Amino acid sequence: MANISSILEYLELNESDCIVNVLPFYYSYGNSLLHTHIAEGGCLILENSLVYAYKECVDAFAVALVEESVELREAGIEREILILNGAYAGTHREIIEHGLTLVVSDASDLAIYHRLSRERPVAIHLKVDTGMSRLGVPLYQLPRFLEEFELSSRVRMSGLMTHLARADDDPETTAEQLERFEQARQLIKAKGYQPEPSPHITSKTSLNTACSETILSNACSS
């Protein structure tokens, strides 16, 4: 719970924040990529279906795959839909056509988006690797990434994210990751991008700990 508390304090989240994360439930019961801010006590919405009654009371939807995001959009969901697993060959155009938001970990996506987008800016969430060593732009490569981002005038950064590696049993590593994330956040803030990208942090283990010790109810009653 100490890790959860530090994340919530750092991101200044509150009980009004609400997001629906759609993942196959065989993947850690759908919890693994939920944003930590739901642990604040606002809304905890776990779904194994792409049919929702809550589309008017959540800020955004997060899914794993492009196909899931397209299904949501075609079902009438107009809020932001974030694709957590990124794009794969041939899907960038489909993402643009449906107004979806992509998690980007590589500058190659910027060039593709800039080339394909013609009418409206394409939104991305930048993933920074602060120690997970799986996906994300390493902190030392971030200045170069931002140089390429600024050349992609039709790409807008609406979010900034990272993934905690061992939030359940290694507070020192978690603190180091949060410090690197803050460095990335300050570097991006100094660029003056408007609107300022919204930060969020993913952690399967810390969220599962919070869910086991916190009862979240009345998901969207307010």
N, C-alpha and C positions, 0 to 999 in steps of 0.2 A: 504493500500500500504506500510505502514511502516513495517509491518510484512514480506511482500514479499521481500522488500529491504534488511532486515536484514538476511533473509534466503539465498538470493542470494550472499550477501557479505560473509557470513559465509562459504558457500560451494565453493566459488570462481568459480562460474559457468559463462559461457559466451555464446554468441550467436551461437557458433558452436555446442552446445549440442542439441541433437534431440532424442526423443523417441516417439514411438507409443504405446498408452495404449488402450487396447481393452476391453470394458465392455458393457453390455447391456445398451442401452441409457435410459431405464426407471430408471436407478440408477443415479440420479442427472445428467442426460444427458451425462453420461459417463465420467464426469469430476472428480469424487470424489477421484479416486486413481491415477490421473496423477501426475507425479513427478514435483515438483515446479520449476525445472530448465527450463522448457519450457517457463516460464513467462519472461525469460531473453530477448526474442525477436528473438530466432532462429526459431524453428519449433513448430507449434501448429497443431497436427494432431488428429482429433477426428473421429472415425470410428464406424460404426455399422455393419461392414462386415469383414470377415476374409480373404478377397482377396485384395492384396496391390500392388500398383505400386511403392511404395517407399522403398522397402526392401533393396535397395543398399545405401540409404542415411540416415538411422537411425542407432543409436548405439545399440539399443536393443528394444525388444517388451515386454510389460507387459500385462498380462491377469489375469482374476479372477480365472479361473478353469483349472484343468488338461486337461479336454477334449478340451478346446479352444487351449491350447498350443500344444497338439498333432496334432490338425487340421492344425495349422500353420506350424509345422515341416513337416508334410506330404505334404503340399502345396509347399515345397521347401525353406522355410525360414531357413537360416543357422545361423543367428545372435543369440545372447543370447535371450532366452525367459524366463521371470521371472513370476512365478506363485505366485500371491499376497495372495491368500486365503489359501495357504499351502496345504499339502497333507491330504488325508483321507484314510480310510482303503483300502488296496489293490492296491494303486496307486504308491507306492514308486518304485516298479520294472519298471513300465511303464515310470516314470519320468527318471530313469537311462537309460533305453533303448533308449530314444529319446534325451538324452543329454540336459535335461531341468534344469532350475535353480529354486530352491524352497526357498520361504521365511520361515525361521525356527524361531519358538518362544518357542520351547520345546526341551530339550536334548534327549527325546525319539526318535526324528527323526534321531539324530546322530547315535545312536546304530543300527537302522534299516538300514540306508545307509551303515554303515561300514560293516554290515553283508552281504548285497546284492551286493555291488559293488565289482567287481573282477578285471576289466581291467584298468579303468581310474578313476581319482578322480571325485567326485561328487561336483558340485558347489552349494553353498548356499548363501543367503543373510540373515544375522542375524537381527532380529527385536528386538529392545530394547524398553521396556515400560518406557517412560520418564514422564508419567502422564496421558496418555489416558485411562489407566486401562481397556483395552480391550484385546489386544494380545501383546505379547512381553516378553522378559526376563527382569524382574525388575533389576535396577542397582545394588541393594545389592546382587542379585543372580548371577550377571555376572561373578565374579571370579570363582565360582563353575562351571558354564556353560563352561567357557574356559578350565577348567581342563578336563572336559569330552570331549570337542572338540579336545584337544591335544591327547587324546587316540584314536581318530577316524582318523587314518592316511590316509584314503581314502576319506576324506571330506575336501574340500577347501572353505574357506570363501572369496567370491569375492565381497561382498557388506555388508554395514551396514546401517540400516534404522530405522526411528521412525515415529510416527504419532502425529501431533499436535492436541490438544483437542479443543482449543478455540482461534484460531489465528485471528478471526475476531473481537473479542470484549474484549479480556483479555490479553493485552501485558505483564503484569507481569507474568502470568502463562506461556505464550509463552517463555519469557526470561528464566524462571526456567527450562522449558523443554529443551531449547537449551543448557543451562549450563550442564544439566544431560547428554545430548547427547555428548557434548564435553568431559565430564569425561569418558564416555564409549569409545569414539573414542581414547582418550589418553591411556586408559588402554589397548586397543587392539593394538594400535601403539607400545606400550612398549614391546609387545610380539614379535614384529619383523616379523609378518606374511608377506610372499612375494608371489605374489604382494600384496601391501597394499589394504585392502578392500575399495571399492568406497562408499562414504557416500551419502545418499539421504534422503529427508524428504517429507512425505506425509501430505497434508492438503487440504481438500475439500474447506473449507470456504475461506482460503487465496488465493487459486488459482482462485476461482470464482470471488473474488474481483479484482484480477489482470486481468482476462479475460474481466471484464466489463469495465475496465479503460484503457486497452492497446489493440491496434490493432496489431495482429501478421499476417504478410502476407508473400508471396513468400516462402512458407514453406520449400521447398527443392531446390530452384532455384540455390543456390550457392553450 
